[in-house]
Amino acid sequence: MTKTAFITGASRGIGKGIALRLAQTGFDIAFTYYTEEAEAKAFQAEISKLGQRCFYYQARLQETDVPERVTLKAIKDLGHLDVLVCNAGKTTFTNILTLKTDDIDALYHLNYRSYLISTKIAAKHMVEHGIKGRIIYISSTRGIRAYANDAVYGSLKAALNRAVQSLAIELAEHEITVNAVAPGATAIKGDYSPEALRKGHLSSLVPLKRRGKPADVAGLINYLVSEEAAYITGETIKVDGGLVLYGPDETKKER
Ligand SMILES: NC(=O)c1ccc[n+]([C@@H]2O[C@H](COP(=O)([O-])OP(=O)(O)OC[C@H]3O[C@@H](n4cnc5c(N)ncnc54)[C@H](OP(=O)(O)O)[C@@H]3O)[C@@H](O)[C@H]2O)c1
């Protein structure tokens, strides 16, 4: 039976890279988009050309009933579900002195609550059908290292990293694994040439001297869904070129 994957937020950026890589591996794909209908349609055509079935849905995932509805739809269209990748999210910085309650709620609903609701639906389906599935959350190195103006986004990503640990324990008896992948500074605009990735101050701060690209994240996902990764669960794995390895350098003398 052809393996299947449902990826949220795959009309562009990291999610698109993940969906493309899984399609190239032979997965049938279902994915969501929010605003970029033309991109989603073109991407469906690209996946179809690879010989894989592909379904896409418009979804505003912070709405109460949308994550459940769209996950059920993906399972129905695909016929069964082997892999869930929760990726859709908004990246923001918020200052505590100007923070709006609505902004906290919107980010919580999209970047955290929608992940758990989709997981509930997917896990229930996998358990009922004896599928040794894979559930993967796209987190961030900002959930690992603290930055100013990051008490909302960074903390929600940290919560995802913690959630996969509990979910991994809960679903282990069904041989379903649950992991998080934490990208660092990742280019998402489409120019992934070595020159483009090396440009800019941020790239110079990365030990590997470039920003990441969606394919860097997708390569790890492709491994995590493979048979070889069946014994990895409850982990948060960074894909950041070493970005958050640095701490203060105590060996440096005062100038
Ligand atoms: N890029 C980075 O440097 C980086 C680093 C660490 C972690 N991440 C994480 O990686 C994930 C993907 O980010 P990205 O950088 O690839 O972002 P992106 O290019 O902005 O893509 C975000 C995806 O999510 C969808 N989306 C946005 N708002 C939505 C909403 N309210 N409801 C449903 N879908 C929505 C978008 O759909 P439309 O395009 O159709 O609107 C798009 O498909 C996020 O969880 C982000 O936090 C990114």
Ligand as a Chemical Component Dictionary entry (heavy atoms), coordinates in Angstrom:
data_LIG
# 
_chem_comp.id                   LIG 
_chem_comp.type                 NON-POLYMER 
_chem_comp.pdbx_formal_charge   0 
_chem_comp.three_letter_code    LIG 
# 
loop_
_chem_comp_atom.comp_id 
_chem_comp_atom.atom_id 
_chem_comp_atom.alt_atom_id 
_chem_comp_atom.type_symbol 
_chem_comp_atom.charge 
_chem_comp_atom.model_Cartn_x 
_chem_comp_atom.model_Cartn_y 
_chem_comp_atom.model_Cartn_z 
_chem_comp_atom.pdbx_ordinal 
LIG N1  N1  N 0  11.777 29.965 8.481  1  
LIG C1  C1  C 0  12.428 29.856 9.627  2  
LIG O1  O1  O 0  13.533 30.432 9.813  3  
LIG C2  C2  C 0  11.887 28.985 10.744 4  
LIG C3  C3  C 0  12.740 28.691 11.803 5  
LIG C4  C4  C 0  12.277 27.875 12.829 6  
LIG C5  C5  C 0  10.997 27.367 12.795 7  
LIG N2  N2  N 1  10.161 27.670 11.753 8  
LIG C6  C6  C 0  8.815  27.083 11.781 9  
LIG O2  O2  O 0  8.600  26.361 10.592 10 
LIG C7  C7  C 0  7.212  26.342 10.275 11 
LIG C8  C8  C 0  7.013  26.797 8.842  12 
LIG O3  O3  O 0  7.500  28.116 8.747  13 
LIG P1  P1  P 0  8.001  28.797 7.381  14 
LIG O4  O4  O 0  9.119  29.688 7.756  15 
LIG O5  O5  O -1 8.156  27.780 6.323  16 
LIG O6  O6  O 0  6.743  29.757 7.131  17 
LIG P2  P2  P 0  5.989  30.252 5.813  18 
LIG O7  O7  O 0  6.851  30.185 4.614  19 
LIG O8  O8  O 0  5.425  31.560 6.235  20 
LIG O9  O9  O 0  4.849  29.144 5.679  21 
LIG C9  C9  C 0  3.892  29.020 6.641  22 
LIG C10 C10 C 0  2.821  28.050 6.149  23 
LIG O10 O10 O 0  1.775  28.080 7.108  24 
LIG C11 C11 C 0  0.565  28.538 6.490  25 
LIG N3  N3  N 0  -0.140 29.431 7.428  26 
LIG C12 C12 C 0  0.218  30.663 7.832  27 
LIG N4  N4  N 0  -0.714 31.175 8.677  28 
LIG C13 C13 C 0  -1.690 30.225 8.773  29 
LIG C14 C14 C 0  -2.927 30.139 9.457  30 
LIG N5  N5  N 0  -3.376 31.136 10.228 31 
LIG N6  N6  N 0  -3.675 29.014 9.330  32 
LIG C15 C15 C 0  -3.246 28.000 8.561  33 
LIG N7  N7  N 0  -2.083 28.016 7.874  34 
LIG C16 C16 C 0  -1.321 29.119 7.978  35 
LIG C17 C17 C 0  0.999  29.279 5.244  36 
LIG O11 O11 O 0  -0.074 29.257 4.277  37 
LIG P3  P3  P 0  -0.204 30.375 3.090  38 
LIG O12 O12 O 0  1.171  30.546 2.528  39 
LIG O13 O13 O 0  -1.165 29.745 2.126  40 
LIG O14 O14 O 0  -0.744 31.618 3.706  41 
LIG C18 C18 C 0  2.216  28.476 4.813  42 
LIG O15 O15 O 0  1.841  27.331 4.097  43 
LIG C19 C19 C 0  6.531  27.231 11.312 44 
LIG O16 O16 O 0  5.967  26.442 12.336 45 
LIG C20 C20 C 0  7.676  28.086 11.855 46 
LIG O17 O17 O 0  7.443  28.526 13.169 47 
LIG C21 C21 C 0  10.575 28.471 10.724 48 
# 
loop_
_chem_comp_bond.comp_id 
_chem_comp_bond.atom_id_1 
_chem_comp_bond.atom_id_2 
_chem_comp_bond.value_order 
_chem_comp_bond.pdbx_ordinal 
LIG N1  C1  SING 1  
LIG C1  O1  DOUB 2  
LIG C1  C2  SING 3  
LIG C2  C3  SING 4  
LIG C2  C21 DOUB 5  
LIG C3  C4  DOUB 6  
LIG C4  C5  SING 7  
LIG C5  N2  DOUB 8  
LIG N2  C6  SING 9  
LIG N2  C21 SING 10 
LIG C6  O2  SING 11 
LIG C6  C20 SING 12 
LIG O2  C7  SING 13 
LIG C7  C8  SING 14 
LIG C7  C19 SING 15 
LIG C8  O3  SING 16 
LIG O3  P1  SING 17 
LIG P1  O4  DOUB 18 
LIG P1  O5  SING 19 
LIG P1  O6  SING 20 
LIG O6  P2  SING 21 
LIG P2  O7  DOUB 22 
LIG P2  O8  SING 23 
LIG P2  O9  SING 24 
LIG O9  C9  SING 25 
LIG C9  C10 SING 26 
LIG C10 O10 SING 27 
LIG C10 C18 SING 28 
LIG O10 C11 SING 29 
LIG C11 N3  SING 30 
LIG C11 C17 SING 31 
LIG N3  C12 SING 32 
LIG N3  C16 SING 33 
LIG C12 N4  DOUB 34 
LIG N4  C13 SING 35 
LIG C13 C14 SING 36 
LIG C13 C16 DOUB 37 
LIG C14 N5  SING 38 
LIG C14 N6  DOUB 39 
LIG N6  C15 SING 40 
LIG C15 N7  DOUB 41 
LIG N7  C16 SING 42 
LIG C17 O11 SING 43 
LIG C17 C18 SING 44 
LIG O11 P3  SING 45 
LIG P3  O12 DOUB 46 
LIG P3  O13 SING 47 
LIG P3  O14 SING 48 
LIG C18 O15 SING 49 
LIG C19 O16 SING 50 
LIG C19 C20 SING 51 
LIG C20 O17 SING 52 
# 
